[in-house]
Amino acid sequence: MKISKDRLRYKLREQIRFIERSCKTFDQGEEDEAIRLATTLRILFHDTSKSTSLLKLLSLKNNGILSSNRGHGDWQDYLKIELDFESSEPVKMRPILGTKFHKTSIANWWQKESVLFTQGTSIGDA
C-alpha cells in the first residue's frame, strides 16, 4: 500500500509535535518521558531491512541536521554531572543546552554520534 506524500508530511508534523510535548514534559521533571522521545526519534530516523524511517519515506535522509556534538565521542557531548549531597538523589545527569551547533548529515548524526560508549559498546548508534 502506497501512502501519499501529503499523509507522510502530516505524520512528520505529528511526530514533531510529539517531540515538543515530550520535551516540555521532560523539562517539568518527568524523566521517563525520555522513552517516548527515543521512540519518536526511532520512527523518524531508524531504517532496517524490516522498517523504513519516516524521513526516508519522505526522501529527506540526505538533508542536513544541526548537531550539538562537542567532539568527545561519548556522553560528555550531551550531559553534565550534577552533584547535590543534600538530595535523595545526590548524583544526576543533566543535559547540556548549548548554543553552538554544526551542520552534519542526518546519516552521520544518527549512525555516528553516540550518546554513550561503554565497555566497547556504543549506545545511541542506529
Number of C-alpha atoms within 10 A of each C-alpha: 3 4 8 11 12 10 10 15 15 12 14 17 12 12 18 15 12 14 20 13 14 21 17 12 15 16 11 9 9 12 12 11 17 15 11 15 19 13 12 17 17 16 17 20 20 20 15 8 5 5 9 15 18 22 20 14 15 14 11 13 17 11 12 15 16 13 15 17 20 15 9 11 16 19 20 16 18 20 15 14 11 11 12 10 9 7 8 7 9 10 12 12 12 11 13 13 10 10 6 10 12 11 12 13 15 19 17 12 21 17 14 14 23 21 17 16 14 9 5 6 10 16 14 17 16 16
